[in-house]
Amino acid sequence: MSIETTGERSAPRPPYPVITDETAPFWDSAHARALQLPHCRGCGEFFFPPAEFCRFCWSEEISWDQVAGTGKIFSFVTFQRMYNRAFEELLPYHVIVVELDEGPRFMSRLTGLAEGEIPTVDAAVEVVYEDLDETTTLPLFRLQGAAR
Ligand SMILES: [Zn+2]
């Protein structure tokens, strides 16, 4: 239970990603606006999350290489209620599992929808980048062809 010392509602800081040595290349590439994922030199597959060996062929020859940043919505959930005040202004917002054209899936947020517009599974999306500060950038997604 938190105790408010003033009646004012300050804008809360959104939760930041926990960046480890293992995931730093992902976040660094997002900040550079050229999203990179682990890429197996043995079989050519991209995969995520990062690992010391390829989940497809167990090769340890892994490099980080740029992906196209396009894919489709594999799954989504629309948040209508506020669970974190940092996201209050975004309501309703859409958390998606994106499936990149290269295969890997991860969670992100769908942005840029018109008011009342609902995401659909398999809709084509493309990455956009949202800076949280000077060093941390979130890879978000919007519908392909969406004006912004
Ligand atoms: Zn492999």
Backbone and ligand atoms as CSV (ligand in chain L), in Angstrom:
chain,resi,resn,atom,element,x,y,z
A,1,MET,N,N,0.850,-1.190,0.000
A,1,MET,CA,C,0.000,0.000,0.000
A,1,MET,C,C,0.882,1.234,0.000
A,2,SER,N,N,0.603,2.133,-0.940
A,2,SER,CA,C,1.412,3.346,-1.015
A,2,SER,C,C,0.668,4.492,-0.337
A,3,ILE,N,N,1.412,5.414,0.174
A,3,ILE,CA,C,0.839,6.569,0.849
A,3,ILE,C,C,1.140,7.800,0.013
A,4,GLU,N,N,0.117,8.494,-0.393
A,4,GLU,CA,C,0.315,9.715,-1.165
A,4,GLU,C,C,0.464,10.871,-0.188
A,5,THR,N,N,1.519,11.643,-0.386
A,5,THR,CA,C,1.753,12.759,0.525
A,5,THR,C,C,1.146,14.046,-0.002
A,6,THR,N,N,0.803,14.046,-1.273
A,6,THR,CA,C,0.093,15.203,-1.810
A,6,THR,C,C,-1.126,14.685,-2.548
A,7,GLY,N,N,-2.035,15.538,-2.818
A,7,GLY,CA,C,-3.212,15.129,-3.555
A,7,GLY,C,C,-2.989,15.158,-5.051
A,8,GLU,N,N,-1.799,15.587,-5.480
A,8,GLU,CA,C,-1.558,15.720,-6.908
A,8,GLU,C,C,-1.193,14.385,-7.527
A,9,ARG,N,N,-1.543,14.256,-8.778
A,9,ARG,CA,C,-1.202,13.051,-9.525
A,9,ARG,C,C,-0.072,13.399,-10.491
A,10,SER,N,N,1.112,13.002,-10.123
A,10,SER,CA,C,2.230,13.246,-11.030
A,10,SER,C,C,2.227,12.170,-12.107
A,11,ALA,N,N,2.793,12.509,-13.253
A,11,ALA,CA,C,2.857,11.533,-14.342
A,11,ALA,C,C,3.863,10.450,-13.967
A,12,PRO,N,N,3.412,9.232,-13.780
A,12,PRO,CA,C,4.327,8.171,-13.361
A,12,PRO,C,C,5.215,7.732,-14.510
A,13,ARG,N,N,6.396,7.266,-14.152
A,13,ARG,CA,C,7.325,6.751,-15.142
A,13,ARG,C,C,6.864,5.361,-15.568
A,14,PRO,N,N,6.836,5.104,-16.862
A,14,PRO,CA,C,6.426,3.759,-17.286
A,14,PRO,C,C,7.480,2.736,-16.889
A,15,PRO,N,N,7.087,1.474,-16.765
A,15,PRO,CA,C,8.089,0.455,-16.467
A,15,PRO,C,C,9.100,0.365,-17.608
A,16,TYR,N,N,10.359,0.257,-17.243
A,16,TYR,CA,C,11.426,0.167,-18.235
A,16,TYR,C,C,11.806,-1.294,-18.459
A,17,PRO,N,N,12.322,-1.598,-19.649
A,17,PRO,CA,C,12.804,-2.970,-19.866
A,17,PRO,C,C,14.001,-3.263,-18.963
A,18,VAL,N,N,14.101,-4.507,-18.536
A,18,VAL,CA,C,15.269,-4.953,-17.786
A,18,VAL,C,C,16.301,-5.414,-18.806
A,19,ILE,N,N,17.358,-4.641,-18.960
A,19,ILE,CA,C,18.361,-4.901,-19.998
A,19,ILE,C,C,19.542,-5.633,-19.378
A,20,THR,N,N,19.817,-6.813,-19.903
A,20,THR,CA,C,20.935,-7.613,-19.420
A,20,THR,C,C,22.011,-7.666,-20.507
A,21,ASP,N,N,23.174,-8.231,-20.163
A,21,ASP,CA,C,24.217,-8.407,-21.176
A,21,ASP,C,C,23.685,-9.194,-22.365
A,22,GLU,N,N,22.823,-10.169,-22.059
A,22,GLU,CA,C,22.297,-11.041,-23.104
A,22,GLU,C,C,21.332,-10.309,-24.038
A,23,THR,N,N,20.552,-9.373,-23.497
A,23,THR,CA,C,19.535,-8.702,-24.316
A,23,THR,C,C,19.970,-7.317,-24.789
A,24,ALA,N,N,21.129,-6.835,-24.327
A,24,ALA,CA,C,21.564,-5.476,-24.680
A,24,ALA,C,C,21.612,-5.234,-26.192
A,25,PRO,N,N,22.084,-6.202,-27.012
A,25,PRO,CA,C,22.101,-5.919,-28.464
A,25,PRO,C,C,20.718,-5.635,-29.040
A,26,PHE,N,N,19.694,-6.294,-28.499
A,26,PHE,CA,C,18.322,-6.048,-28.953
A,26,PHE,C,C,17.933,-4.599,-28.666
A,27,TRP,N,N,18.157,-4.155,-27.427
A,27,TRP,CA,C,17.760,-2.792,-27.043
A,27,TRP,C,C,18.631,-1.749,-27.728
A,28,ASP,N,N,19.922,-2.038,-27.870
A,28,ASP,CA,C,20.812,-1.102,-28.571
A,28,ASP,C,C,20.370,-0.933,-30.021
A,29,SER,N,N,19.976,-2.046,-30.651
A,29,SER,CA,C,19.565,-1.955,-32.054
A,29,SER,C,C,18.243,-1.203,-32.181
A,30,ALA,N,N,17.352,-1.387,-31.218
A,30,ALA,CA,C,16.090,-0.630,-31.246
A,30,ALA,C,C,16.391,0.863,-31.129
A,31,HIS,N,N,17.329,1.190,-30.241
A,31,HIS,CA,C,17.681,2.602,-30.076
A,31,HIS,C,C,18.269,3.172,-31.364
A,32,ALA,N,N,18.983,2.339,-32.112
A,32,ALA,CA,C,19.584,2.765,-33.383
A,32,ALA,C,C,18.594,2.645,-34.547
A,33,ARG,N,N,17.372,2.238,-34.238
A,33,ARG,CA,C,16.312,2.095,-35.241
A,33,ARG,C,C,16.681,1.141,-36.364
A,34,ALA,N,N,17.285,0.036,-35.979
A,34,ALA,CA,C,17.654,-1.017,-36.924
A,34,ALA,C,C,17.598,-2.335,-36.152
A,35,LEU,N,N,16.399,-2.812,-35.915
A,35,LEU,CA,C,16.166,-3.930,-35.005
A,35,LEU,C,C,16.963,-5.170,-35.397
A,36,GLN,N,N,17.695,-5.699,-34.427
A,36,GLN,CA,C,18.507,-6.897,-34.649
A,36,GLN,C,C,18.070,-8.012,-33.700
A,37,LEU,N,N,18.183,-9.246,-34.204
A,37,LEU,CA,C,17.885,-10.430,-33.407
A,37,LEU,C,C,19.015,-11.434,-33.584
A,38,PRO,N,N,19.127,-12.392,-32.657
A,38,PRO,CA,C,20.117,-13.453,-32.818
A,38,PRO,C,C,19.852,-14.232,-34.104
A,39,HIS,N,N,20.933,-14.502,-34.826
A,39,HIS,CA,C,20.835,-15.128,-36.142
A,39,HIS,C,C,21.835,-16.277,-36.185
A,40,CYS,N,N,21.345,-17.470,-36.465
A,40,CYS,CA,C,22.206,-18.643,-36.452
A,40,CYS,C,C,23.009,-18.752,-37.740
A,41,ARG,N,N,24.319,-18.868,-37.606
A,41,ARG,CA,C,25.191,-19.045,-38.765
A,41,ARG,C,C,25.158,-20.482,-39.277
A,42,GLY,N,N,24.668,-21.384,-38.429
A,42,GLY,CA,C,24.618,-22.776,-38.837
A,42,GLY,C,C,23.453,-23.076,-39.766
A,43,CYS,N,N,22.249,-22.639,-39.388
A,43,CYS,CA,C,21.056,-22.989,-40.172
A,43,CYS,C,C,20.352,-21.776,-40.759
A,44,GLY,N,N,20.779,-20.577,-40.367
A,44,GLY,CA,C,20.200,-19.374,-40.966
A,44,GLY,C,C,18.950,-18.855,-40.292
A,45,GLU,N,N,18.498,-19.524,-39.236
A,45,GLU,CA,C,17.272,-19.079,-38.567
A,45,GLU,C,C,17.553,-17.918,-37.610
A,46,PHE,N,N,16.607,-16.982,-37.564
A,46,PHE,CA,C,16.585,-15.991,-36.498
A,46,PHE,C,C,15.812,-16.590,-35.332
A,47,PHE,N,N,16.150,-16.188,-34.123
A,47,PHE,CA,C,15.382,-16.668,-32.971
A,47,PHE,C,C,15.381,-15.621,-31.877
A,48,PHE,N,N,14.471,-15.783,-30.949
A,48,PHE,CA,C,14.320,-14.857,-29.829
A,48,PHE,C,C,13.491,-15.572,-28.773
A,49,PRO,N,N,13.811,-15.445,-27.507
A,49,PRO,CA,C,14.851,-14.612,-26.898
A,49,PRO,C,C,16.258,-15.133,-27.155
A,50,PRO,N,N,17.249,-14.292,-26.842
A,50,PRO,CA,C,18.637,-14.673,-27.091
A,50,PRO,C,C,19.038,-15.909,-26.291
A,51,ALA,N,N,19.947,-16.672,-26.862
A,51,ALA,CA,C,20.496,-17.843,-26.181
A,51,ALA,C,C,21.916,-18.053,-26.686
A,52,GLU,N,N,22.661,-18.859,-25.969
A,52,GLU,CA,C,24.052,-19.101,-26.358
A,52,GLU,C,C,24.162,-20.084,-27.511
A,53,PHE,N,N,23.059,-20.782,-27.787
A,53,PHE,CA,C,23.066,-21.694,-28.931
A,53,PHE,C,C,21.717,-21.614,-29.644
A,54,CYS,N,N,21.711,-22.030,-30.889
A,54,CYS,CA,C,20.508,-21.965,-31.724
A,54,CYS,C,C,19.482,-22.983,-31.237
A,55,ARG,N,N,18.242,-22.553,-31.112
A,55,ARG,CA,C,17.189,-23.471,-30.663
A,55,ARG,C,C,16.777,-24.449,-31.753
A,56,PHE,N,N,17.210,-24.201,-32.995
A,56,PHE,CA,C,16.831,-25.093,-34.097
A,56,PHE,C,C,17.883,-26.173,-34.339
A,57,CYS,N,N,19.170,-25.775,-34.316
A,57,CYS,CA,C,20.206,-26.741,-34.698
A,57,CYS,C,C,21.322,-26.861,-33.647
A,58,TRP,N,N,21.205,-26.112,-32.565
A,58,TRP,CA,C,22.139,-26.148,-31.445
A,58,TRP,C,C,23.520,-25.594,-31.786
A,59,SER,N,N,23.643,-24.966,-32.922
A,59,SER,CA,C,24.914,-24.326,-33.262
A,59,SER,C,C,25.190,-23.203,-32.259
A,60,GLU,N,N,26.452,-22.988,-31.964
A,60,GLU,CA,C,26.839,-21.869,-31.097
A,60,GLU,C,C,27.350,-20.695,-31.907
A,61,GLU,N,N,27.271,-20.799,-33.226
A,61,GLU,CA,C,27.711,-19.714,-34.114
A,61,GLU,C,C,26.553,-18.747,-34.321
A,62,ILE,N,N,26.468,-17.774,-33.411
A,62,ILE,CA,C,25.352,-16.839,-33.404
A,62,ILE,C,C,25.872,-15.433,-33.661
A,63,SER,N,N,25.196,-14.707,-34.532
A,63,SER,CA,C,25.499,-13.288,-34.692
A,63,SER,C,C,24.204,-12.512,-34.518
A,64,TRP,N,N,24.321,-11.231,-34.309
A,64,TRP,CA,C,23.143,-10.371,-34.242
A,64,TRP,C,C,23.014,-9.679,-35.583
A,65,ASP,N,N,21.884,-9.869,-36.240
A,65,ASP,CA,C,21.694,-9.273,-37.557
A,65,ASP,C,C,20.339,-8.591,-37.642
A,66,GLN,N,N,20.279,-7.627,-38.536
A,66,GLN,CA,C,19.076,-6.816,-38.659
A,66,GLN,C,C,17.941,-7.604,-39.310
A,67,VAL,N,N,16.735,-7.413,-38.779
A,67,VAL,CA,C,15.530,-7.972,-39.387
A,67,VAL,C,C,14.770,-6.842,-40.075
A,68,ALA,N,N,13.801,-7.229,-40.907
A,68,ALA,CA,C,13.089,-6.224,-41.700
A,68,ALA,C,C,12.200,-5.324,-40.842
A,69,GLY,N,N,11.767,-5.838,-39.696
A,69,GLY,CA,C,10.879,-5.040,-38.848
A,69,GLY,C,C,9.424,-5.146,-39.264
A,70,THR,N,N,9.119,-6.133,-40.107
A,70,THR,CA,C,7.742,-6.356,-40.529
A,70,THR,C,C,7.305,-7.747,-40.093
A,71,GLY,N,N,5.996,-7.892,-39.927
A,71,GLY,CA,C,5.465,-9.174,-39.493
A,71,GLY,C,C,3.962,-9.095,-39.416
A,72,LYS,N,N,3.390,-9.930,-38.539
A,72,LYS,CA,C,1.936,-9.938,-38.390
A,72,LYS,C,C,1.583,-10.130,-36.920
A,73,ILE,N,N,0.349,-9.786,-36.613
A,73,ILE,CA,C,-0.146,-9.972,-35.248
A,73,ILE,C,C,-0.454,-11.451,-35.066
A,74,PHE,N,N,0.259,-12.090,-34.149
A,74,PHE,CA,C,-0.003,-13.499,-33.835
A,74,PHE,C,C,-1.145,-13.604,-32.834
A,75,SER,N,N,-1.159,-12.674,-31.883
A,75,SER,CA,C,-2.185,-12.648,-30.854
A,75,SER,C,C,-2.207,-11.252,-30.240
A,76,PHE,N,N,-3.284,-10.914,-29.598
A,76,PHE,CA,C,-3.330,-9.602,-28.943
A,76,PHE,C,C,-4.339,-9.618,-27.806
A,77,VAL,N,N,-4.197,-8.638,-26.937
A,77,VAL,CA,C,-5.208,-8.371,-25.913
A,77,VAL,C,C,-5.347,-6.857,-25.811
A,78,THR,N,N,-6.579,-6.409,-25.685
A,78,THR,CA,C,-6.862,-4.979,-25.557
A,78,THR,C,C,-7.148,-4.660,-24.104
A,79,PHE,N,N,-6.384,-3.741,-23.556
A,79,PHE,CA,C,-6.574,-3.319,-22.169
A,79,PHE,C,C,-7.539,-2.140,-22.139
A,80,GLN,N,N,-8.676,-2.364,-21.485
A,80,GLN,CA,C,-9.698,-1.321,-21.363
A,80,GLN,C,C,-9.624,-0.640,-19.998
A,81,ARG,N,N,-9.005,-1.339,-19.023
A,81,ARG,CA,C,-8.924,-0.821,-17.658
A,81,ARG,C,C,-7.492,-0.438,-17.340
A,82,MET,N,N,-7.340,0.499,-16.433
A,82,MET,CA,C,-6.015,0.946,-16.030
A,82,MET,C,C,-5.451,0.010,-14.960
A,83,TYR,N,N,-4.315,-0.588,-15.263
A,83,TYR,CA,C,-3.597,-1.387,-14.277
A,83,TYR,C,C,-2.308,-0.700,-13.847
A,84,ASN,N,N,-1.871,0.283,-14.627
A,84,ASN,CA,C,-0.665,1.033,-14.315
A,84,ASN,C,C,-0.917,2.470,-14.769
A,85,ARG,N,N,-0.762,3.406,-13.846
A,85,ARG,CA,C,-1.100,4.795,-14.174
A,85,ARG,C,C,-0.264,5.343,-15.321
A,86,ALA,N,N,0.914,4.766,-15.543
A,86,ALA,CA,C,1.760,5.236,-16.641
A,86,ALA,C,C,1.090,5.040,-17.998
A,87,PHE,N,N,0.135,4.110,-18.045
A,87,PHE,CA,C,-0.525,3.817,-19.316
A,87,PHE,C,C,-1.942,4.384,-19.402
A,88,GLU,N,N,-2.322,5.174,-18.403
A,88,GLU,CA,C,-3.701,5.663,-18.355
A,88,GLU,C,C,-4.069,6.443,-19.618
A,89,GLU,N,N,-3.125,7.262,-20.084
A,89,GLU,CA,C,-3.413,8.089,-21.260
A,89,GLU,C,C,-3.587,7.257,-22.527
A,90,LEU,N,N,-3.071,6.036,-22.506
A,90,LEU,CA,C,-3.104,5.195,-23.705
A,90,LEU,C,C,-4.398,4.412,-23.848
A,91,LEU,N,N,-5.158,4.314,-22.787
A,91,LEU,CA,C,-6.359,3.464,-22.813
A,91,LEU,C,C,-7.311,3.840,-23.936
A,92,PRO,N,N,-7.906,2.871,-24.633
A,92,PRO,CA,C,-7.543,1.458,-24.572
A,92,PRO,C,C,-6.271,1.208,-25.373
A,93,TYR,N,N,-5.417,0.299,-24.885
A,93,TYR,CA,C,-4.199,-0.012,-25.643
A,93,TYR,C,C,-4.124,-1.509,-25.911
A,94,HIS,N,N,-3.307,-1.864,-26.881
A,94,HIS,CA,C,-3.301,-3.217,-27.425
A,94,HIS,C,C,-1.919,-3.830,-27.272
A,95,VAL,N,N,-1.816,-4.851,-26.441
A,95,VAL,CA,C,-0.561,-5.602,-26.300
A,95,VAL,C,C,-0.629,-6.762,-27.276
A,96,ILE,N,N,0.407,-6.893,-28.078
A,96,ILE,CA,C,0.390,-7.919,-29.125
A,96,ILE,C,C,1.551,-8.884,-28.955
A,97,VAL,N,N,1.360,-10.085,-29.455
A,97,VAL,CA,C,2.476,-10.962,-29.764
A,97,VAL,C,C,2.675,-10.809,-31.264
A,98,VAL,N,N,3.810,-10.223,-31.635
A,98,VAL,CA,C,4.112,-10.034,-33.043
A,98,VAL,C,C,4.919,-11.234,-33.535
A,99,GLU,N,N,4.607,-11.677,-34.734
A,99,GLU,CA,C,5.417,-12.713,-35.377
A,99,GLU,C,C,6.117,-12.049,-36.553
A,100,LEU,N,N,7.430,-11.896,-36.422
A,100,LEU,CA,C,8.192,-11.250,-37.488
A,100,LEU,C,C,8.234,-12.130,-38.738
A,101,ASP,N,N,8.469,-11.496,-39.875
A,101,ASP,CA,C,8.579,-12.258,-41.128
A,101,ASP,C,C,9.697,-13.291,-41.038
A,102,GLU,N,N,10.713,-13.008,-40.216
A,102,GLU,CA,C,11.828,-13.947,-40.058
A,102,GLU,C,C,11.489,-15.093,-39.104
A,103,GLY,N,N,10.318,-15.026,-38.448
A,103,GLY,CA,C,9.877,-16.135,-37.615
A,103,GLY,C,C,9.728,-15.877,-36.134
A,104,PRO,N,N,10.684,-15.168,-35.508
A,104,PRO,CA,C,10.571,-15.007,-34.050
A,104,PRO,C,C,9.323,-14.230,-33.631
A,105,ARG,N,N,8.845,-14.540,-32.430
A,105,ARG,CA,C,7.701,-13.846,-31.839
A,105,ARG,C,C,8.141,-13.202,-30.541
A,106,PHE,N,N,7.611,-12.027,-30.279
A,106,PHE,CA,C,7.776,-11.423,-28.959
A,106,PHE,C,C,6.639,-10.453,-28.706
A,107,MET,N,N,6.522,-10.035,-27.448
A,107,MET,CA,C,5.444,-9.127,-27.063
A,107,MET,C,C,5.844,-7.691,-27.327
A,108,SER,N,N,4.854,-6.913,-27.713
A,108,SER,CA,C,5.063,-5.496,-27.947
A,108,SER,C,C,3.714,-4.808,-27.774
A,109,ARG,N,N,3.623,-3.610,-28.262
A,109,ARG,CA,C,2.352,-2.881,-28.192
A,109,ARG,C,C,2.031,-2.360,-29.574
A,110,LEU,N,N,0.763,-2.445,-29.933
A,110,LEU,CA,C,0.303,-1.920,-31.213
A,110,LEU,C,C,-0.082,-0.471,-31.010
A,111,THR,N,N,0.397,0.391,-31.879
A,111,THR,CA,C,0.155,1.813,-31.714
A,111,THR,C,C,-0.414,2.374,-33.013
A,112,GLY,N,N,-0.968,3.554,-32.936
A,112,GLY,CA,C,-1.399,4.262,-34.133
A,112,GLY,C,C,-2.759,3.879,-34.666
A,113,LEU,N,N,-3.550,3.122,-33.900
A,113,LEU,CA,C,-4.894,2.794,-34.371
A,113,LEU,C,C,-5.804,4.007,-34.232
A,114,ALA,N,N,-6.763,4.085,-35.127
A,114,ALA,CA,C,-7.784,5.121,-34.994
A,114,ALA,C,C,-8.672,4.785,-33.798
A,115,GLU,N,N,-9.329,5.800,-33.252
A,115,GLU,CA,C,-10.201,5.578,-32.106
A,115,GLU,C,C,-11.292,4.563,-32.459
A,116,GLY,N,N,-11.423,3.552,-31.636
A,116,GLY,CA,C,-12.434,2.526,-31.866
A,116,GLY,C,C,-11.978,1.405,-32.788
A,117,GLU,N,N,-10.829,1.574,-33.422
A,117,GLU,CA,C,-10.317,0.536,-34.314
A,117,GLU,C,C,-9.810,-0.638,-33.493
A,118,ILE,N,N,-10.089,-1.849,-33.954
A,118,ILE,CA,C,-9.742,-3.064,-33.220
A,118,ILE,C,C,-8.685,-3.835,-34.010
A,119,PRO,N,N,-7.640,-4.328,-33.349
A,119,PRO,CA,C,-6.659,-5.150,-34.071
A,119,PRO,C,C,-7.282,-6.450,-34.549
A,120,THR,N,N,-6.669,-7.067,-35.520
A,120,THR,CA,C,-7.096,-8.393,-35.968
A,120,THR,C,C,-5.872,-9.292,-36.062
A,121,VAL,N,N,-6.070,-10.560,-35.715
A,121,VAL,CA,C,-4.997,-11.544,-35.850
A,121,VAL,C,C,-4.609,-11.625,-37.321
A,122,ASP,N,N,-3.322,-11.758,-37.569
A,122,ASP,CA,C,-2.731,-11.854,-38.905
A,122,ASP,C,C,-2.603,-10.516,-39.621
A,123,ALA,N,N,-3.052,-9.426,-39.000
A,123,ALA,CA,C,-2.879,-8.118,-39.638
A,123,ALA,C,C,-1.381,-7.822,-39.795
A,124,ALA,N,N,-1.005,-7.271,-40.942
A,124,ALA,CA,C,0.399,-6.948,-41.216
A,124,ALA,C,C,0.819,-5.716,-40.426
A,125,VAL,N,N,1.963,-5.815,-39.772
A,125,VAL,CA,C,2.458,-4.720,-38.934
A,125,VAL,C,C,3.917,-4.416,-39.272
A,126,GLU,N,N,4.347,-3.242,-38.843
A,126,GLU,CA,C,5.744,-2.846,-39.027
A,126,GLU,C,C,6.220,-2.136,-37.774
A,127,VAL,N,N,7.506,-2.232,-37.533
A,127,VAL,CA,C,8.062,-1.675,-36.298
A,127,VAL,C,C,8.103,-0.148,-36.369
A,128,VAL,N,N,7.852,0.468,-35.238
A,128,VAL,CA,C,8.104,1.894,-35.030
A,128,VAL,C,C,8.829,1.985,-33.691
A,129,TYR,N,N,9.498,3.073,-33.472
A,129,TYR,CA,C,10.340,3.161,-32.284
A,129,TYR,C,C,9.871,4.299,-31.389
A,130,GLU,N,N,9.804,3.999,-30.102
A,130,GLU,CA,C,9.402,5.014,-29.128
A,130,GLU,C,C,10.513,5.177,-28.108
A,131,ASP,N,N,11.102,6.361,-28.070
A,131,ASP,CA,C,12.164,6.635,-27.105
A,131,ASP,C,C,11.571,6.897,-25.730
A,132,LEU,N,N,12.017,6.134,-24.722
A,132,LEU,CA,C,11.621,6.421,-23.346
A,132,LEU,C,C,12.490,7.522,-22.764
A,133,ASP,N,N,13.764,7.543,-23.177
A,133,ASP,CA,C,14.695,8.594,-22.782
A,133,ASP,C,C,15.843,8.589,-23.791
A,134,GLU,N,N,17.006,9.168,-23.430
A,134,GLU,CA,C,18.111,9.301,-24.386
A,134,GLU,C,C,18.756,7.957,-24.726
A,135,THR,N,N,18.526,6.938,-23.912
A,135,THR,CA,C,19.232,5.679,-24.150
A,135,THR,C,C,18.309,4.481,-24.353
A,136,THR,N,N,17.062,4.581,-23.967
A,136,THR,CA,C,16.175,3.419,-23.999
A,136,THR,C,C,15.036,3.644,-24.982
A,137,THR,N,N,14.902,2.701,-25.913
A,137,THR,CA,C,13.901,2.800,-26.973
A,137,THR,C,C,13.094,1.512,-27.026
A,138,LEU,N,N,11.789,1.660,-27.140
A,138,LEU,CA,C,10.913,0.493,-27.268
A,138,LEU,C,C,10.582,0.250,-28.740
A,139,PRO,N,N,10.723,-0.991,-29.205
A,139,PRO,CA,C,10.191,-1.312,-30.524
A,139,PRO,C,C,8.700,-1.613,-30.415
A,140,LEU,N,N,7.885,-0.715,-30.945
A,140,LEU,CA,C,6.437,-0.909,-30.991
A,140,LEU,C,C,6.052,-1.231,-32.429
A,141,PHE,N,N,4.784,-1.493,-32.653
A,141,PHE,CA,C,4.344,-1.842,-34.004
A,141,PHE,C,C,3.093,-1.066,-34.356
A,142,ARG,N,N,2.942,-0.811,-35.650
A,142,ARG,CA,C,1.722,-0.216,-36.187
A,142,ARG,C,C,1.295,-1.032,-37.393
A,143,LEU,N,N,0.032,-0.866,-37.761
A,143,LEU,CA,C,-0.450,-1.569,-38.936
A,143,LEU,C,C,0.322,-1.074,-40.157
A,144,GLN,N,N,0.703,-1.987,-41.037
A,144,GLN,CA,C,1.414,-1.567,-42.255
A,144,GLN,C,C,0.491,-0.673,-43.079
A,145,GLY,N,N,1.067,0.402,-43.551
A,145,GLY,CA,C,0.300,1.340,-44.360
A,145,GLY,C,C,-0.426,2.380,-43.552
A,146,ALA,N,N,-0.349,2.284,-42.219
A,146,ALA,CA,C,-1.013,3.275,-41.376
A,146,ALA,C,C,-0.305,4.615,-41.500
A,147,ALA,N,N,-1.059,5.663,-41.643
A,147,ALA,CA,C,-0.470,6.998,-41.713
A,147,ALA,C,C,-0.027,7.413,-40.325
A,148,ARG,N,N,1.083,8.064,-40.241
A,148,ARG,CA,C,1.561,8.526,-38.936
A,148,ARG,C,C,2.592,9.614,-39.085
L,1,ZN,ZN,ZN,20.675,-22.968,-36.189
